[in-house]
Structure formats: C-alpha cells, structure tokens
C-alpha cells in the first residue's frame, strides 16, 4: 500500500497540491503565532511577556481553530473524490483496512513535506511579526526572537490532524459494501454527520452565552476592552458553526438562490449540481462564510472602538487594534487561499463529467457558464451567511459601547467585503474550469 501511495500521488497532482497548500499555509500561520508565545518565555519585561503570550496563545488559538478545520475539510474532500477508486480496490479484493492505510500513507507523505516547509515559513513569519511589534512600539526593542521548538511542534500537530481527518474520511468511504457508484449518486447518503451537528450546537450555544454576557455584564465594566474580549471572536465562532452545517445549508438554500443564477439550462444544471454535490461544494462554502464573517466583524469592531473609546486608553487601543488587524489579515488571506485551492480540487474531480457534457454537445462556454453559476450560488449563500454570522460580534459590542444595534459608521464596509468574497469565488471557479478544459475531440 505504501508503494501504491507513492505511485498514486503522481497521478493526483491537483488533489495532492490542494492538501499540500492547506497544510503548508496552516502550519505557517499557526507556527508564526506559536513562536511569539515561545519568545515570551525569554528575558523580556512583564508587559512584553503579556503581549507576546496574548498574541501567541489567545489570538493564535482562534487562528488554529480555523486552520485545523480547513485542513480537515480539504483532506476530506480529496478522500471523497476517490470513492470510485476506493470502491474498485475493494472490488478486486482490498480490505477496508488496506484502503484506509493507502489513504493515510498518501496523506502522511504530503502532510509531512508540506508541514516541514511550513515550519520554515513559520520561523520566518514569527520573526516578521515580532519585528512588526517592535517597530510599532508594541513591545520593547530588547525583546528577542526565541522560537524554540514551536515551529516543529506546530508541524507535528498539523500532520496529526491531517491523519485524523484522512482516517475519518477513509472510514466513511469504506463503510458498507464495496461499490463503484459515487455516494452523491446513491440515496440515503446525504445525512449530516453527527459531529458536525454537535460542533455547530456547541459553537452556537457558546456564542449566544457570550453575547448575553457582553450586553449584560461587560458593558458595565470599567475596562472598555472587556466587551471586546467577550464578543470579538463571536463572529468567527458562528461562522465556523455555519461551516459545520454547510452541506445541509447548501442543499436547503440552493433553490431559494436560483434567481441569482440566471435562467436557462446552465442555471438549472447549477442548482441541481449544488444540491447533489453539496458535500464537496461545502468545502468552498465554509471558507467563504469564515472569510466574510472575519472581515466584517473585526473591521467593524475596530471602527466602533475608534468612535466610542473613552479617553486615556489610546495606548491599549493601538496594541489591541494592531493585533486585530494582523490576525484578521492573516486569516482572510488563508481563507482566500483555501477557497481557490478547494475550487481547483473540486473542478479537477469533475473533469470526466465536464468531458461528457462536451461530448453531448455542450460548448466550452456553456460548460463554463454552468460552473460559474454554481460559484455564484455558493458565493451568494456564503456571503449572506457570513454577514449574518458577523452580527454575533458587531451587535453585542455596539450595544456594550452604547452605540446601538446599528453602527454609526462604516456601513459601506460589509458590502465591500461581501463583494470581494464573491469576486474571489468567481475568479477561482473560472480559473479552475479553464484549467480543466479538454476539447471533446481529444477523447476520440
């Protein structure tokens, strides 16, 4: 199986690259913050130690949740794309344990290489973040960069999570009798996994609780940043909860989103495929939700803070808002790369289907229009859900700062973030489908 894994990787370039990029960037992002926490243990002042630990542990932990969920989602998509191959292996005599070992071996090879390179980027990224903090007088010039084993530990964690994701996905793919029919075409396989429901309930419950705490308790705290501590991450948490429910949400909301897809055969085919391929396309929908929610909630909170901050907290505001902007910037970039990455993997999985459409008489323009219609639907659903998720952070913080439910400024920001997410999704889909183009005559 290990030898087969080596050979299989050469013929799965796009899927392998999707996993590689997710693990690489995930390790780099998580490791960069982890190095700051490690640097806090060195000979630094108490104030600098508190700042570095806050950025490295608290802020880095929220980034880790997004990164690890994206890695698991990407690995799951690549395994789902191999259902027919796994069915063929089992049909010719491979046991479920052997096929699972094959999937884990491939994931281990890709994740190990990507995480090793990601650890190097994390070492460089952590140094860049510390230099940024020194240049903005957030920490003293005497603070030294001491990454220790943080990049290596982060790489090991990401590899472990990748293997766990591959294990869960392979077990789902090998469950039941051997079949070469994709699960998306079989009845009774569209149920949402229990762990997705449980995670969504926990995240939504925690977010609702903290929103109430923000409005009723921290709103009366003398420290104006207590409300930010309890509400600042709620938009991202609700977005992650919706991302867990993404397959179900996509199936339910595809029909209401039909008017946004236009008219004609391409719109009908896009609606049909969005519901039939909800599990695969949810890998795109989830990052779009998180990207939109993170961008809107953090930037709106920073704007509200600038308008309502009491006098005497300028130094705290500079440090806190710098952390917010750096973190959301890195998260948005990571989510954007995951959108591009996942769409490339999803479209690559559909090359046989696209070729069949060309053979049946569809022009390349019609096929591209169908895929772009799917992308419009996913993007529209994603940005709307992301905007709704951002309210979990914006509204409680605004009420706590006595600005009200509707912010007094920056109302132009949510439409701008939403438009950017839509454009990114459409460009990703267009690039992916054009790379997958093979003229019908090439099959003759």
Residue pairs with C-beta under 8 A, 6 or more apart in sequence:
1 98
1 101
1 102
1 105
2 105
4 102
5 102
5 105
5 106
5 109
6 109
8 102
8 106
9 16
9 106
9 109
9 110
12 78
12 106
14 344
14 345
14 348
15 78
15 81
15 82
15 345
15 348
15 349
16 78
16 106
16 110
17 341
17 344
18 74
18 77
18 78
18 341
18 342
18 344
18 345
19 74
19 75
19 78
19 107
19 110
19 111
19 114
19 162
20 110
20 113
20 114
21 114
21 337
21 341
22 70
22 71
22 74
22 75
22 114
22 338
22 341
23 71
23 110
23 111
23 114
23 115
23 118
23 158
23 159
23 162
24 114
24 115
24 117
24 118
24 121
25 67
25 118
25 334
25 337
26 67
26 68
26 70
26 71
26 118
26 158
26 334
27 114
27 115
27 117
27 118
27 119
27 121
27 122
27 151
27 154
27 155
27 158
28 118
28 121
28 122
28 125
29 63
29 67
29 122
29 125
29 330
29 331
29 334
30 60
30 63
30 64
30 67
30 122
30 154
30 157
30 158
31 118
31 119
31 121
31 122
31 123
31 125
31 126
31 150
31 151
31 154
31 155
32 121
32 122
32 125
32 126
32 128
32 129
32 330
33 55
33 56
33 59
33 60
33 63
33 64
33 126
33 129
34 56
34 60
34 122
34 126
34 150
34 151
34 153
34 154
35 56
35 122
35 123
35 125
35 126
35 127
35 129
35 130
35 145
35 147
35 148
35 150
35 151
36 52
36 53
36 55
36 56
36 60
36 126
36 129
36 130
37 52
37 53
37 55
37 56
37 57
37 60
37 150
38 56
38 146
38 147
38 148
38 149
38 150
39 52
39 56
39 126
39 130
39 143
39 144
39 145
39 146
39 147
40 48
40 49
40 52
40 53
40 56
41 146
41 148
42 143
42 144
42 146
43 144
44 52
44 139
44 140
44 142
44 143
44 144
45 140
45 142
45 143
47 139
48 139
48 140
48 143
51 133
51 138
51 139
51 319
52 130
52 133
52 139
52 143
54 323
55 129
55 133
55 323
59 323
59 327
62 233
62 236
62 327
63 327
63 330
63 331
63 334
65 236
65 240
66 236
66 240
66 290
66 331
66 334
66 335
67 158
67 334
68 158
68 161
69 240
69 243
69 286
70 286
70 287
70 334
70 335
70 338
71 158
71 161
71 162
71 165
72 161
72 162
72 164
72 165
72 168
73 165
73 243
73 282
73 283
73 286
73 338
73 342
74 283
74 338
74 341
74 342
74 345
75 107
75 162
75 165
75 166
75 169
76 165
76 168
76 169
76 283
77 280
77 283
77 342
77 345
77 346
78 345
79 103
79 166
79 169
79 170
79 173
80 169
80 173
80 183
80 279
80 280
81 280
81 345
81 349
82 103
82 173
83 173
83 182
83 183
84 180
84 181
84 182
86 99
86 103
86 170
86 173
86 174
87 178
87 179
87 180
87 181
88 180
89 98
89 99
89 102
90 96
90 99
90 174
90 178
91 178
91 180
94 102
96 171
96 174
96 175
99 170
99 173
99 174
100 167
100 170
100 171
100 174
103 166
103 167
103 169
103 170
103 173
104 163
104 166
104 167
104 170
106 166
107 162
107 163
107 165
107 166
108 159
108 162
108 163
111 158
111 159
111 162
111 163
112 159
115 154
115 155
115 156
115 158
115 159
116 155
118 154
118 155
118 158
119 151
119 152
119 154
119 155
120 151
122 147
122 150
122 151
122 154
122 155
123 147
123 151
126 145
126 147
126 150
126 151
127 145
127 147
129 326
130 139
130 143
130 145
132 326
133 139
133 143
133 322
134 140
134 141
134 143
136 318
136 322
138 318
138 319
138 322
172 193
173 183
179 186
183 189
183 279
184 276
184 277
184 279
184 280
185 276
190 247
190 251
190 278
190 279
192 245
192 247
192 248
196 244
196 245
196 247
197 244
197 245
199 240
199 241
199 244
200 241
200 242
200 244
200 245
203 237
203 238
203 240
203 241
203 244
204 238
204 241
206 237
207 234
207 237
207 238
207 241
207 392
210 230
210 231
210 234
210 396
211 231
211 234
211 392
211 395
211 396
213 230
214 227
214 230
214 231
214 396
214 397
214 399
214 400
215 396
215 399
215 400
217 230
218 226
218 227
218 229
218 230
218 231
218 400
219 227
219 399
219 400
219 401
219 402
221 227
224 305
224 308
224 309
224 310
224 313
224 401
225 313
225 316
225 320
227 396
227 397
227 400
227 401
228 301
228 305
228 320
228 397
230 396
231 301
231 392
231 393
231 396
231 397
231 400
232 297
232 298
232 301
232 324
232 393
232 397
233 393
234 297
234 392
234 393
234 396
235 293
235 294
235 296
235 297
235 298
235 389
235 390
235 391
235 392
235 393
235 394
236 290
236 293
236 294
236 297
236 331
236 389
236 393
237 392
238 293
238 388
238 389
238 392
239 289
239 290
239 292
239 293
239 294
239 385
239 386
239 389
239 390
240 290
241 389
242 249
242 286
242 289
242 385
242 389
243 282
243 285
243 286
243 287
243 289
243 290
246 278
246 282
246 285
246 286
246 289
247 278
247 279
247 282
248 278
249 282
249 285
249 381
249 385
250 274
250 275
250 278
250 281
250 282
250 285
250 378
250 381
251 274
251 275
251 278
253 381
254 271
254 274
254 275
254 278
254 377
254 381
255 271
255 275
257 271
257 377
257 380
257 381
258 267
258 271
258 377
260 376
260 377
260 380
261 267
261 270
261 271
261 373
261 376
261 377
262 373
265 366
265 370
266 366
266 369
266 370
266 373
267 373
269 370
269 373
270 370
270 371
270 373
270 374
270 376
270 377
271 377
273 370
273 374
274 281
274 374
274 377
274 378
277 346
280 346
280 349
281 346
281 374
281 378
283 342
283 345
283 346
284 339
284 342
284 343
284 346
284 375
284 378
284 382
284 425
284 428
285 378
285 381
285 382
287 335
287 336
287 338
287 339
287 342
288 335
288 339
288 378
288 379
288 382
288 383
288 386
288 421
288 425
289 382
289 385
289 386
289 389
290 331
290 335
290 386
291 331
291 332
291 335
291 336
291 339
291 386
291 421
291 424
292 382
292 383
292 385
292 386
292 387
292 389
292 390
292 417
292 418
292 421
293 386
293 387
293 389
293 390
294 328
294 331
294 332
294 335
295 328
295 332
295 417
295 420
295 421
296 386
296 387
296 390
296 394
296 413
296 414
296 417
296 418
297 389
297 390
297 392
297 393
297 394
298 324
298 325
298 327
298 328
298 393
299 328
299 410
299 413
299 417
300 390
300 393
300 394
300 407
300 410
300 413
300 414
301 324
301 393
301 394
301 397
302 321
302 324
302 325
303 407
303 409
303 410
303 413
304 394
304 397
304 398
304 401
304 403
304 407
305 317
305 320
305 321
305 401
306 317
306 321
307 403
307 408
307 409
308 401
308 402
308 403
309 317
336 424
339 424
339 425
339 428
340 424
340 428
340 431
343 375
343 425
343 428
343 429
343 432
344 428
344 431
344 432
344 435
346 432
347 354
347 371
347 429
347 432
347 433
347 435
347 436
348 432
348 435
348 436
350 436
351 436
351 438
354 367
354 371
354 433
354 436
354 437
354 438
355 438
355 440
355 443
357 366
357 367
357 370
358 364
358 367
358 438
358 439
358 440
359 440
359 443
364 437
364 439
367 433
368 430
368 433
368 434
371 429
371 432
371 433
372 426
372 429
372 430
372 433
374 429
375 425
375 426
375 428
375 429
375 430
376 422
376 426
378 425
379 421
379 422
379 425
379 426
380 422
382 421
382 425
383 417
383 418
383 421
383 422
384 418
386 418
386 421
387 414
387 418
390 414
394 407
395 405
398 404
398 405
398 406
398 407
399 405
